[in-house]
Amino acid sequence: MARFHYRAVSEDGEVHSGDLEADDEQGVLLQLRSKGLIPIEIGTRRGWQSLLQVDVNQLMGRARGHKLVLQFTQNLASLLHSGVALDRSLDIMLRVSPDPQMQQLIGPIQEGVRRGISLSRVMGERPELFSGFYISMIQASEVSGNLSEGLGNLAYYMERSKSLHDRLVSALIYPVILLIVSVSSLLIILIYVIPQFRQLFDDMGAALPMSTQIVIGVAEGLQTYGPWLLLLLLAGGVLLRQLLRQPEYHRKWDRMQLRLPLLGGLRQRIETARFARSLGALLTGGVALLQALGIARQTLGNQLLVEQVGLAADGLKQGRQLAPPLLASGLFPPLAVQMIQVGEETGHLDEMLLKVADAYDREVENAIQRLLAVLEPLLIVGLGVLIAGIILSVLVAIMSITDLPI
């Protein structure tokens, strides 16, 4: 039997995590279901041997899985909205899809539905594809009797989330490429070009200017200690990863991220948009507020924000409102919290949350554009200054050795 780590949410929104022993993930699912828990994440514990390994196929498969689920949700929502029965819709999708992976996704779902199992329960057996958020939306739609609307809301949520992610990735491609080219150019100059001049200067036997000595010293240091520096960086990355597994260091790391100039405000807006859209979509789908909070908080990537939403959920159990503890924490944008409070007071919290998400999606896009407008010139100018400084230091040395006027 293998040992699996799980995270799950109960019907009242409480988040549970721990370890279970089972033959496979299906056994873990059965144990969680017997306890009345909805699985959010199931995985095996990774040992130290795998810390330096990156499963590229797994990462690509995960991205491919997200695309499949989005396409599946869109197609099924369209068919159900047109009045086609669930079993018939799945049969049509299975027959017309040319993608073998899509057929492998639809086949077990159709088989389970034909056996009389609910759609949410069948999907719950595939936690690697369908998250706890997704399954909760399906469950709420089944209870309300409007599965087509629930799937439509899910498709819209997934599209907006994917759109935000794609914009972030697209915006960062050019700066990352520019940074890689800049660092590579500097390393080539320092490691391969500057040492050629060092031999020339040694043959001439003249004293070198301080700037030239510094450049040559850096070049020789990279040649001698470069591999050790690389190993030190890798070891530091592994150590940081281990430290972040500890809640105390993870909280400090998350707090530091929120306090970074420029990047901290961007991270705050991204997390706010993600949380507001998740919670708004769950409430629109008919999920109870407490349960929706327990699920939506798991979409947050910052532990401080997760804990604060948990405190707000505890306050709701005592009859308090959602907005005041979020505002008092100072971790969420005040405007977003004020809009949430207005939604609570008017009884339209779900609509207001979706408006908050739309507003902060736009703010994220604007913030990224402003950040890139500052970052790209800084990288270009910084690279130019460094290369120009290296070239000038060499020229100064050559001119001083040959007694040429500078």
PyMOL commands that set and color helices and strands:
alter all, ss='L'
color gray80, all
select helices_A, chain A and resi 25-34+48-50+56-81+86-96+100-114+119-124+132-144+147-204+210-244+247-259+263-284+289-299+303-317+323-329+334-346+349-401
alter helices_A, ss='H'
color red, helices_A
select strands_A, chain A and resi 2-9+15-22+38-44
alter strands_A, ss='S'
color yellow, strands_A
deselect
rebuild
show_as cartoon
